[in-house]
Amino acid sequence: MTAKSLLTTLLPLVSDLSRELPEGERYRRLLEAMRALLPCDAAALLRLDGEWLVPLAVDGLSTDTLGRRFKVSEHPRFAALLSSPGPTRFAADSELPDPYDGLVDGLDEHLEVHDCMGCPLFIDEQPWGLLTLDALDPERFEPIELDALQAFASLAAATVNAAERIERLANRVEDEHQRAEVYRQASGQQDREMIGQSKTHKRLVEEIKLVGGSDLTVLITGETGVGKELVAQAIHAASARANKPIISLNCAALPDTLVESELFGHVRGAFTGATSDRRGKFELANGGTLFLDEVGELSLTVQAKLLRVLQSGQLQRLGSDKEHQVDVRLIAATNRDLAEEVRSGRYRADFYHRLSVYPLRVPALRDRGRDVLLLSGYFLEQNRSRMGLNSLRLSSDAQASLLAYSWPGNVRELEHLIGRSALKALGNARERPKILSLSAADLDLPHEALEASAVPAPAIPAPAPEVSGDLRQATEQYQRQLISACLERHQHNWASAARELGLDRANLGRMAKRLGMK
C-alpha cells in the first residue's frame, strides 16, 4: 500500500466532509472507499449502543445484517476489537467464532470467514463503534495493512463525527419546528373564549381558576363535543406554566405501537422507519403542560409506562436505556366512565387514581340553558366574517329551535350546524343579502326540536286527581304525574321539560330517579 494510493482513496472522503449527504449514503461511501483501499469480501460500520453493536452500513454482507443487534458479551471478536486502542487482526486459525460466518452476500454455501480485522472508532476520546473487514481467503490481509486501517479509521471517525453533528443540527431544527407548530396552534387557540352565563358554566370557570393555580393533575370528563380541550387550555393559561407550551396528544388517533413513540420519543433504529432520534411529547412539554385527550383509549401496557413517568418524572425513549428527567403538569380528558372501566378490568386502578387527583366535569350543552344562544352568536360572527356578510342573525323561530334541541353532539354540533346552515341559506338566496337571517327551516333540526319549539307557554297544571295515602305519598304521586305530563309535551326531552318546570336538568333527573321514574 503506497502513500499515493492511500491519499487517492482518502481525498474523496475528505471532500465529502463538507457536503450535505444522507447519513446512509455517507456511510456507504465510507465502506466503499475502505474496500478500495483494503480489498476484502465484506466490510461493516457498527455503532456501540450500550452493550449492543448496531450495524449502520454493510458492504458485501447480507441485507438482514442491518437488522441484527450484536450483544458484545456474546461475540468475543467484537469484545476484543473494542478493548484494543488500535487495529486488530485475528489469526486465520483463531478459535473465536466470527459473527459474520454465513453472512457474506452472494454465496449460497455457508462459508466461514477466514481472515478478519477491525478497528475501534473514537469520538471525543470515547468508544463510538467499530470498522470491520472480512475475507474468505485466510491470507488476504497483510500486517502492513493494519497501519493503513489505522489511518483510515481516523478519517472514518471524522466522517462519523460530521454525520452526527449534522444529525444533531437536523434534530434541533425538527425540535424547533415542532415547538413553533405548538406555539402557532396555541396562538390560534388563545382567541377561543369560554362563553356562557349559566350557573353551571360559571361554576366551571371558577373551578378552572381554582385548580389552574396549582400543579395538580386534572382529569376532565364530559360528553363528546363539550369543549374539554378548551377547558384544558384555560387551566394551562391560569397556571404558573402559562408562558411555557401546552402539548396535546389525542390518544385515540394513534395505534399502541406509535403512542409510546409519540409520548416518550425514540432513538434511531428503535423500529422500522426510525431513521433519527426524536423527542416525545413529554420532553417537548418540559416545564409546561401535557394534555392527553381521549385518555380512556390507552392500553393497559401504555398506562403502566405512563404511571412510572408520572410518579418519577423519568422516562426512556424507545430503543434506549438512557433516563431523561422531565417536569410536566398533566391534564387528561375522556368521555368514558373510567371508574366503571376500572371495575370491569379494562383500566388500571392505580393509573386512574393518579389521573383523577382533581376531577373536573364539563357540563353538556343541554344543561346550560340559554348559553346555546350566546355560543350561537359567537359562531354566527365567525361565519359572517368568513363569508363576507354585513350581518348573520337568527330568526325568533330559529332561536326557539336551538333552545328546544337536546344537543347530543354538544358545542361541536352547534358549531357545525351554524356553519352548515349559513352556507346553505346563502346558497339559496336569489341575490347576496346584506343581512342573512337563519330560520328554523335553515337549521333543519330533528323534528323533536321543531315540535318542542312550537309548544305554547306552560299551562296551569290541572287540579290534582284524588290520591290515597299520606301527604308524602300523595305529593310524590302528583310530582310523578306532573313530570310525566311535561315529558309527554316535550317528546321526552328532559332539558326542555326542566326549563318548563323551572328546574335544573340535573335536579330534575335526580328527582325522577328518587320517584322511580328512571
C-alpha positions as a printed NumPy array, in Angstrom:
array([[   0.   ,    0.   ,    0.   ],
       [   1.695,    3.222,   -1.18 ],
       [   1.19 ,    6.674,    0.264],
       [  -0.148,    7.784,   -3.118],
       [  -2.83 ,    5.093,   -3.242],
       [  -3.802,    5.904,    0.351],
       [  -4.081,    9.607,   -0.493],
       [  -6.093,    8.855,   -3.638],
       [  -8.57 ,    6.83 ,   -1.581],
       [  -8.92 ,    9.313,    1.261],
       [  -9.291,   12.539,   -0.757],
       [ -12.928,   11.899,   -1.844],
       [ -13.861,   11.227,    1.788],
       [ -12.235,   14.473,    2.885],
       [ -14.268,   16.246,    0.212],
       [ -17.453,   14.537,    1.473],
       [ -16.953,   16.029,    4.953],
       [ -18.04 ,   19.432,    3.666],
       [ -21.001,   18.084,    1.698],
       [ -24.544,   17.584,    2.88 ],
       [ -25.271,   13.894,    2.302],
       [ -27.878,   11.489,    3.691],
       [ -26.366,    9.544,    6.56 ],
       [ -26.769,    6.196,    4.779],
       [ -25.064,    7.476,    1.633],
       [ -22.191,    8.98 ,    3.623],
       [ -21.547,    5.663,    5.382],
       [ -21.891,    3.691,    2.131],
       [ -19.177,    5.847,    0.551],
       [ -17.02 ,    5.287,    3.611],
       [ -17.165,    1.484,    3.292],
       [ -16.738,    1.653,   -0.482],
       [ -13.537,    3.645,   -0.025],
       [ -12.279,    1.253,    2.632],
       [ -12.817,   -1.761,    0.368],
       [ -10.927,    0.038,   -2.4  ],
       [  -8.065,    0.701,   -0.013],
       [  -8.105,   -2.71 ,    1.651],
       [  -9.667,   -5.299,   -0.699],
       [ -11.935,   -7.684,    1.184],
       [ -15.139,   -9.682,    0.772],
       [ -17.184,   -7.751,    3.355],
       [ -16.998,   -4.606,    5.444],
       [ -19.231,   -3.1  ,    8.117],
       [ -19.639,    0.008,   10.245],
       [ -21.212,   -0.644,   13.648],
       [ -22.281,    1.831,   16.333],
       [ -21.922,    0.977,   20.013],
       [ -25.208,    1.406,   21.885],
       [ -24.762,    0.326,   25.479],
       [ -23.953,   -3.37 ,   25.408],
       [ -25.011,   -3.777,   21.799],
       [ -23.379,   -3.145,   18.431],
       [ -25.837,   -1.822,   15.833],
       [ -24.886,   -2.118,   12.115],
       [ -25.273,    1.243,   10.353],
       [ -23.857,    0.218,    6.978],
       [ -22.622,   -3.02 ,    5.423],
       [ -20.926,   -3.782,    2.122],
       [ -20.659,   -7.393,    0.981],
       [ -22.832,   -8.776,    3.799],
       [ -26.451,   -9.932,    3.529],
       [ -29.101,   -7.228,    3.885],
       [ -30.55 ,   -8.807,    7.032],
       [ -27.293,   -7.974,    8.804],
       [ -28.585,   -4.412,    9.157],
       [ -31.476,   -5.715,   11.25 ],
       [ -29.262,   -7.623,   13.654],
       [ -28.17 ,   -6.383,   17.06 ],
       [ -24.939,   -7.928,   18.288],
       [ -24.572,   -8.232,   22.05 ],
       [ -20.885,   -7.583,   22.716],
       [ -20.661,  -10.106,   25.561],
       [ -21.842,  -12.864,   23.198],
       [ -19.303,  -12.078,   20.446],
       [ -15.709,  -12.318,   21.711],
       [ -14.171,  -10.933,   18.499],
       [ -16.198,   -7.747,   18.861],
       [ -15.238,   -7.552,   22.534],
       [ -11.548,   -7.922,   21.619],
       [ -11.772,   -5.174,   18.984],
       [ -13.449,   -2.771,   21.4  ],
       [ -10.879,   -3.41 ,   24.123],
       [  -7.966,   -2.57 ,   21.829],
       [  -6.826,    1.057,   21.254],
       [  -5.942,    0.325,   17.631],
       [  -6.481,   -2.144,   14.767],
       [  -6.57 ,   -5.871,   15.464],
       [  -6.084,   -8.768,   13.032],
       [  -7.248,  -12.222,   14.063],
       [  -5.194,  -15.254,   13.121],
       [  -6.681,  -17.448,   10.418],
       [  -6.81 ,  -20.359,   12.874],
       [  -8.368,  -18.288,   15.685],
       [ -10.92 ,  -20.327,   17.613],
       [ -13.022,  -17.245,   18.404],
       [ -16.333,  -17.503,   16.499],
       [ -16.843,  -14.896,   13.795],
       [ -20.254,  -13.114,   13.956],
       [ -20.3  ,  -12.832,   10.143],
       [ -19.928,  -16.556,    9.39 ],
       [ -22.515,  -17.425,    6.718],
       [ -23.482,  -13.775,    6.169],
       [ -21.221,  -12.971,    3.204],
       [ -23.54 ,  -11.79 ,    0.44 ],
       [ -23.987,  -13.681,   -2.844],
       [ -22.739,  -17.061,   -1.624],
       [ -25.143,  -19.979,   -1.384],
       [ -22.708,  -22.052,    0.624],
       [ -22.483,  -21.334,    4.334],
       [ -18.82 ,  -20.396,    4.072],
       [ -16.944,  -19.282,    7.137],
       [ -14.843,  -16.119,    7.214],
       [ -11.155,  -16.955,    7.448],
       [  -9.375,  -13.624,    7.677],
       [ -10.717,  -10.667,    9.587],
       [  -9.514,   -7.477,   11.152],
       [ -11.124,   -4.433,   12.653],
       [ -10.543,   -1.157,   14.387],
       [ -12.431,    0.769,   17.09 ],
       [ -13.634,    4.302,   16.345],
       [ -13.365,    7.001,   18.994],
       [ -15.345,   10.252,   19.178],
       [ -14.158,   12.752,   21.786],
       [ -11.897,   10.001,   23.173],
       [ -14.924,    7.781,   23.864],
       [ -15.511,    4.463,   22.036],
       [ -18.182,    5.022,   19.382],
       [ -18.16 ,    1.785,   17.381],
       [ -16.223,   -0.452,   15.026],
       [ -14.998,   -0.816,   11.456],
       [ -14.662,   -4.469,   10.435],
       [ -13.203,   -6.162,    7.342],
       [ -13.596,   -9.856,    6.497],
       [ -12.259,  -12.127,    3.774],
       [ -12.783,  -15.737,    2.764],
       [  -9.091,  -16.038,    1.842],
       [  -7.135,  -16.801,    5.054],
       [  -4.115,  -14.786,    3.842],
       [  -5.904,  -11.807,    2.284],
       [  -4.695,   -9.226,    4.812],
       [  -1.066,   -8.41 ,    5.494],
       [   0.35 ,   -6.994,    8.744],
       [   1.327,   -3.771,    6.98 ],
       [  -2.316,   -3.111,    6.224],
       [  -3.017,   -2.513,    9.917],
       [  -1.276,    0.851,    9.57 ],
       [  -3.45 ,    1.724,    6.577],
       [  -6.549,    0.734,    8.556],
       [  -5.453,    2.957,   11.443],
       [  -5.071,    5.91 ,    9.077],
       [  -8.425,    5.165,    7.535],
       [ -10.066,    4.838,   10.984],
       [  -9.043,    8.388,   11.856],
       [ -10.829,    9.719,    8.787],
       [ -13.769,    7.382,    9.421],
       [ -14.107,    8.849,   12.916],
       [ -14.127,   12.345,   11.424],
       [ -16.807,   11.237,    8.936],
       [ -18.954,    9.778,   11.705],
       [ -18.464,   12.884,   13.832],
       [ -19.518,   15.119,   10.939],
       [ -22.573,   12.947,   10.251],
       [ -23.626,   13.052,   13.903],
       [ -23.187,   16.811,   14.122],
       [ -25.325,   17.235,   11.01 ],
       [ -27.927,   14.912,   12.502],
       [ -27.94 ,   16.829,   15.802],
       [ -28.469,   20.054,   13.891],
       [ -31.29 ,   18.43 ,   11.916],
       [ -32.864,   17.179,   15.148],
       [ -32.595,   20.647,   16.631],
       [ -34.276,   22.114,   13.58 ],
       [ -37.02 ,   19.481,   13.844],
       [ -37.49 ,   20.212,   17.553],
       [ -37.722,   23.912,   16.869],
       [ -40.212,   23.201,   14.094],
       [ -42.293,   21.112,   16.498],
       [ -42.214,   23.851,   19.122],
       [ -43.052,   26.509,   16.536],
       [ -46.055,   24.441,   15.445],
       [ -47.144,   24.101,   19.073],
       [ -46.892,   27.842,   19.652],
       [ -48.683,   28.503,   16.368],
       [ -51.567,   26.294,   17.43 ],
       [ -51.581,   27.826,   20.883],
       [ -51.689,   31.365,   19.498],
       [ -54.606,   30.377,   17.307],
       [ -56.439,   28.989,   20.311],
       [ -55.831,   31.937,   22.613],
       [ -58.73 ,   33.777,   20.971],
       [ -61.124,   30.96 ,   21.82 ],
       [ -63.059,   32.358,   24.72 ],
       [ -65.109,   30.317,   27.153],
       [ -68.537,   31.804,   26.502],
       [ -71.53 ,   31.412,   28.781],
       [ -73.569,   32.939,   31.575],
       [ -75.397,   29.934,   33.01 ],
       [ -74.794,   28.899,   36.599],
       [ -73.218,   25.615,   35.545],
       [ -70.813,   27.423,   33.231],
       [ -69.859,   29.972,   35.885],
       [ -69.145,   27.172,   38.367],
       [ -66.881,   25.541,   35.797],
       [ -64.954,   28.79 ,   35.231],
       [ -64.498,   29.209,   38.988],
       [ -63.105,   25.672,   39.281],
       [ -60.718,   26.302,   36.389],
       [ -59.318,   29.364,   38.178],
       [ -59.02 ,   27.38 ,   41.407],
       [ -57.177,   24.353,   40.035],
       [ -55.229,   26.379,   37.464],
       [ -53.168,   27.978,   40.212],
       [ -51.997,   24.569,   41.43 ],
       [ -49.854,   21.884,   39.832],
       [ -52.388,   19.115,   40.405],
       [ -53.136,   16.546,   37.721],
       [ -56.616,   17.208,   36.329],
       [ -58.985,   14.67 ,   34.784],
       [ -61.549,   16.448,   32.602],
       [ -64.663,   14.402,   31.884],
       [ -67.739,   15.095,   29.827],
       [ -69.615,   14.083,   26.732],
       [ -68.124,   14.311,   23.262],
       [ -68.073,   17.869,   21.94 ],
       [ -68.465,   19.774,   25.221],
       [ -65.084,   21.519,   24.861],
       [ -62.737,   19.522,   27.079],
       [ -59.666,   20.688,   25.153],
       [ -60.73 ,   24.313,   25.581],
       [ -61.019,   23.701,   29.328],
       [ -57.511,   22.204,   29.37 ],
       [ -56.145,   25.286,   27.609],
       [ -57.906,   27.538,   30.115],
       [ -56.375,   25.597,   33.034],
       [ -52.922,   25.959,   31.475],
       [ -53.48 ,   29.684,   30.87 ],
       [ -54.437,   30.132,   34.548],
       [ -51.291,   28.329,   35.759],
       [ -47.757,   29.444,   36.526],
       [ -46.721,   27.493,   33.413],
       [ -48.723,   29.73 ,   31.067],
       [ -45.567,   31.067,   29.393],
       [ -44.483,   27.501,   28.556],
       [ -46.041,   25.315,   25.857],
       [ -49.096,   23.123,   26.252],
       [ -48.525,   19.999,   24.165],
       [ -51.548,   17.949,   23.084],
       [ -51.876,   14.314,   22.048],
       [ -55.07 ,   12.561,   21.01 ],
       [ -54.554,    9.057,   22.382],
       [ -57.345,    7.62 ,   20.225],
       [ -55.786,    8.821,   16.976],
       [ -52.724,    6.573,   17.15 ],
       [ -52.177,    2.799,   17.37 ],
       [ -50.465,    1.459,   20.504],
       [ -47.22 ,    0.949,   18.606],
       [ -46.987,    4.695,   17.916],
       [ -48.445,    6.08 ,   21.151],
       [ -45.296,    5.172,   23.097],
       [ -43.064,    6.775,   20.479],
       [ -45.194,    9.941,   20.486],
       [ -45.174,   10.14 ,   24.282],
       [ -41.623,    9.124,   25.125],
       [ -39.726,    9.651,   21.852],
       [ -37.382,    7.159,   20.215],
       [ -33.79 ,    6.693,   19.158],
       [ -32.529,    5.874,   15.717],
       [ -33.108,    2.226,   14.837],
       [ -35.721,    1.654,   17.563],
       [ -38.153,    0.41 ,   14.923],
       [ -38.584,    0.369,   11.16 ],
       [ -38.641,    3.946,    9.92 ],
       [ -36.895,    5.41 ,   12.983],
       [ -34.085,    6.988,   10.994],
       [ -33.124,    9.561,   13.638],
       [ -33.547,   10.349,   17.322],
       [ -36.805,   12.109,   18.15 ],
       [ -38.093,   13.691,   21.331],
       [ -41.563,   12.738,   22.527],
       [ -44.421,   14.878,   23.811],
       [ -43.195,   14.674,   27.414],
       [ -39.833,   16.21 ,   26.542],
       [ -41.423,   18.845,   24.307],
       [ -43.754,   19.791,   27.19 ],
       [ -40.922,   20.008,   29.733],
       [ -41.647,   22.933,   32.017],
       [ -45.169,   23.246,   30.626],
       [ -48.342,   21.169,   30.33 ],
       [ -49.104,   17.901,   28.559],
       [ -52.74 ,   17.409,   27.551],
       [ -53.759,   13.826,   26.819],
       [ -57.134,   13.748,   25.089],
       [ -59.175,   10.522,   24.936],
       [ -57.008,    9.072,   27.707],
       [ -59.58 ,    6.334,   28.196],
       [ -58.356,    4.718,   24.959],
       [ -54.865,    3.919,   26.263],
       [ -53.918,    0.253,   26.539],
       [ -53.025,   -1.301,   29.897],
       [ -49.379,   -1.541,   28.777],
       [ -49.096,    2.161,   27.977],
       [ -50.94 ,    3.021,   31.211],
       [ -48.269,    1.185,   33.21 ],
       [ -45.432,    3.045,   31.478],
       [ -47.186,    6.387,   31.872],
       [ -47.723,    5.729,   35.568],
       [ -43.977,    5.337,   36.063],
       [ -43.256,    8.656,   34.338],
       [ -45.943,   10.459,   36.358],
       [ -44.565,    9.095,   39.615],
       [ -40.849,    9.644,   38.989],
       [ -40.657,   12.261,   36.236],
       [ -38.199,    9.971,   34.433],
       [ -38.642,    8.404,   31.017],
       [ -36.727,    6.395,   28.463],
       [ -37.01 ,    6.873,   24.731],
       [ -37.943,    3.764,   22.791],
       [ -34.816,    1.78 ,   21.977],
       [ -32.695,    3.486,   24.644],
       [ -31.866,    2.792,   28.277],
       [ -30.873,    6.397,   28.976],
       [ -33.051,    8.238,   31.505],
       [ -34.49 ,   11.704,   30.801],
       [ -35.9  ,   13.851,   33.603],
       [ -38.986,   15.948,   32.813],
       [ -41.095,   18.455,   34.72 ],
       [ -44.594,   18.288,   33.236],
       [ -48.07 ,   19.126,   34.509],
       [ -50.547,   16.569,   33.172],
       [ -54.125,   17.273,   32.151],
       [ -56.165,   14.375,   30.779],
       [ -59.619,   14.183,   29.235],
       [ -62.083,   11.418,   28.439],
       [ -65.738,   10.854,   27.635],
       [ -65.596,    7.394,   29.226],
       [ -66.607,    6.467,   32.772],
       [ -63.125,    5.45 ,   33.93 ],
       [ -64.37 ,    4.267,   37.319],
       [ -66.581,    1.752,   35.516],
       [ -63.656,    0.849,   33.235],
       [ -61.602,    0.071,   36.358],
       [ -64.374,   -2.108,   37.787],
       [ -64.601,   -4.039,   34.529],
       [ -60.825,   -4.607,   34.453],
       [ -60.218,   -2.519,   31.327],
       [ -58.36 ,    0.236,   33.181],
       [ -55.673,    0.239,   35.857],
       [ -56.959,    1.434,   39.221],
       [ -53.599,    2.969,   40.209],
       [ -53.379,    4.917,   36.955],
       [ -56.981,    6.11 ,   37.25 ],
       [ -56.368,    7.432,   40.773],
       [ -53.141,    9.1  ,   39.614],
       [ -55.071,   10.862,   36.843],
       [ -58.09 ,   11.925,   38.872],
       [ -56.306,   13.944,   41.556],
       [ -58.683,   16.766,   40.621],
       [ -61.685,   15.546,   38.613],
       [ -63.468,   18.239,   36.623],
       [ -66.696,   17.604,   34.741],
       [ -67.69 ,   19.816,   31.815],
       [ -71.489,   20.223,   31.597],
       [ -73.375,   19.187,   28.484],
       [ -74.779,   21.979,   26.325],
       [ -78.37 ,   20.933,   27.103],
       [ -77.657,   21.666,   30.799],
       [ -76.516,   25.231,   30.106],
       [ -79.867,   26.822,   29.293],
       [ -79.64 ,   29.953,   27.18 ],
       [ -75.879,   29.623,   26.764],
       [ -76.752,   27.971,   23.462],
       [ -77.78 ,   31.38 ,   22.108],
       [ -74.571,   33.053,   23.323],
       [ -72.478,   30.364,   21.694],
       [ -74.566,   30.645,   18.538],
       [ -73.737,   34.346,   18.421],
       [ -70.03 ,   33.541,   18.601],
       [ -70.254,   31.053,   15.731],
       [ -72.532,   33.332,   13.715],
       [ -69.968,   36.132,   13.885],
       [ -67.192,   33.765,   12.841],
       [ -69.188,   32.685,    9.787],
       [ -70.272,   36.255,    8.978],
       [ -66.632,   37.289,    8.749],
       [ -65.65 ,   34.175,    6.809],
       [ -68.484,   34.623,    4.297],
       [ -68.039,   38.384,    3.911],
       [ -71.565,   39.292,    5.083],
       [ -72.662,   42.501,    6.78 ],
       [ -74.813,   40.597,    9.254],
       [ -75.72 ,   36.999,   10.039],
       [ -78.524,   36.501,   12.542],
       [ -81.108,   34.058,   13.883],
       [ -84.843,   34.444,   13.472],
       [ -87.047,   34.   ,   16.536],
       [ -88.203,   30.539,   15.459],
       [ -84.569,   29.516,   14.916],
       [ -83.711,   30.644,   18.46 ],
       [ -86.642,   28.639,   19.821],
       [ -85.475,   25.561,   17.929],
       [ -81.957,   25.896,   19.301],
       [ -83.289,   26.182,   22.858],
       [ -85.556,   23.166,   22.471],
       [ -82.997,   20.808,   20.941],
       [ -81.191,   18.284,   23.184],
       [ -77.721,   18.662,   21.549],
       [ -76.302,   15.147,   21.697],
       [ -73.165,   16.472,   19.965],
       [ -72.921,   19.483,   22.292],
       [ -70.957,   22.622,   21.368],
       [ -69.181,   20.952,   18.458],
       [ -72.537,   20.009,   16.942],
       [ -73.747,   23.6  ,   17.366],
       [ -70.623,   24.977,   15.668],
       [ -71.037,   22.677,   12.678],
       [ -74.769,   23.357,   12.477],
       [ -74.303,   27.139,   12.31 ],
       [ -71.616,   26.883,    9.637],
       [ -73.613,   24.429,    7.535],
       [ -76.885,   26.345,    7.858],
       [ -75.303,   29.685,    6.987],
       [ -73.723,   28.227,    3.865],
       [ -76.992,   26.625,    2.732],
       [ -79.029,   29.779,    3.416],
       [ -76.6  ,   31.905,    1.432],
       [ -76.69 ,   29.411,   -1.421],
       [ -80.498,   29.522,   -1.5  ],
       [ -80.655,   33.339,   -1.603],
       [ -81.511,   34.776,   -5.028],
       [ -79.006,   37.581,   -4.583],
       [ -76.365,   38.226,   -1.979],
       [ -78.148,   39.851,    1.011],
       [ -76.716,   42.481,    3.333],
       [ -78.395,   40.765,    6.274],
       [ -78.79 ,   36.99 ,    6.226],
       [ -81.292,   35.546,    8.694],
       [ -81.289,   31.87 ,    9.556],
       [ -84.727,   30.394,   10.16 ],
       [ -85.706,   27.169,   11.881],
       [ -86.072,   25.63 ,    8.42 ],
       [ -82.487,   26.61 ,    7.587],
       [ -81.264,   24.905,   10.755],
       [ -83.198,   21.766,    9.811],
       [ -83.003,   20.323,   13.32 ],
       [ -84.7  ,   16.981,   14.072],
       [ -88.473,   17.095,   14.4  ],
       [ -88.387,   16.793,   18.184],
       [ -86.777,   20.229,   18.4  ],
       [ -89.16 ,   21.859,   15.936],
       [ -92.207,   20.396,   17.613],
       [ -90.906,   21.325,   21.052],
       [ -90.217,   24.884,   19.897],
       [ -93.872,   25.199,   18.899],
       [ -95.111,   24.164,   22.339],
       [ -97.06 ,   27.047,   23.898],
       [ -96.161,   28.557,   27.214],
       [ -96.745,   26.116,   30.068],
       [-100.343,   25.953,   31.064],
       [-101.582,   25.976,   34.633],
       [-101.468,   22.361,   35.776],
       [-104.797,   20.616,   36.035],
       [-106.148,   20.028,   39.529],
       [-104.526,   17.109,   41.192],
       [-106.503,   13.892,   40.943],
       [-107.699,   12.12 ,   44.015],
       [-104.945,   10.169,   45.674],
       [-104.772,    7.82 ,   48.578],
       [-102.212,    7.524,   51.34 ],
       [-100.421,   10.12 ,   53.476],
       [ -99.293,   13.577,   52.368],
       [ -95.775,   12.451,   51.335],
       [ -97.116,    9.67 ,   49.129],
       [ -99.709,   11.997,   47.62 ],
       [ -97.048,   14.636,   46.893],
       [ -94.754,   12.129,   45.214],
       [ -97.624,   10.738,   43.138],
       [ -98.557,   14.24 ,   41.996],
       [ -94.911,   15.01 ,   41.15 ],
       [ -94.705,   11.863,   39.029],
       [ -97.853,   12.774,   37.146],
       [ -96.718,   16.364,   36.583],
       [ -93.27 ,   15.338,   35.318],
       [ -94.737,   12.629,   33.073],
       [ -97.188,   15.058,   31.514],
       [ -94.438,   17.617,   30.924],
       [ -92.177,   14.989,   29.344],
       [ -95.001,   13.916,   27.044],
       [ -95.48 ,   17.504,   25.847],
       [ -91.749,   17.758,   25.073],
       [ -91.381,   14.319,   23.457],
       [ -89.335,   13.151,   26.487],
       [ -86.754,   15.92 ,   26.03 ],
       [ -85.54 ,   16.256,   29.616],
       [ -83.815,   19.596,   29.052],
       [ -86.986,   21.198,   27.643],
       [ -89.109,   19.713,   30.407],
       [ -86.742,   21.05 ,   33.044],
       [ -86.957,   24.555,   31.584],
       [ -90.766,   24.447,   31.677],
       [ -90.752,   23.222,   35.267],
       [ -88.187,   25.828,   36.3  ],
       [ -85.656,   23.218,   37.378],
       [ -82.046,   22.475,   36.563],
       [ -81.896,   19.411,   34.319],
       [ -79.632,   17.55 ,   36.737],
       [ -82.021,   18.26 ,   39.62 ],
       [ -84.952,   17.036,   37.542],
       [ -83.035,   13.852,   36.771],
       [ -82.288,   13.238,   40.443],
       [ -85.924,   13.884,   41.374],
       [ -87.133,   11.479,   38.681],
       [ -84.721,    8.829,   39.934],
       [ -85.948,    9.296,   43.516],
       [ -89.511,    8.957,   42.295],
       [ -88.7  ,    5.728,   40.473],
       [ -89.164,    7.223,   37.007],
       [ -85.633,    6.381,   35.781]])
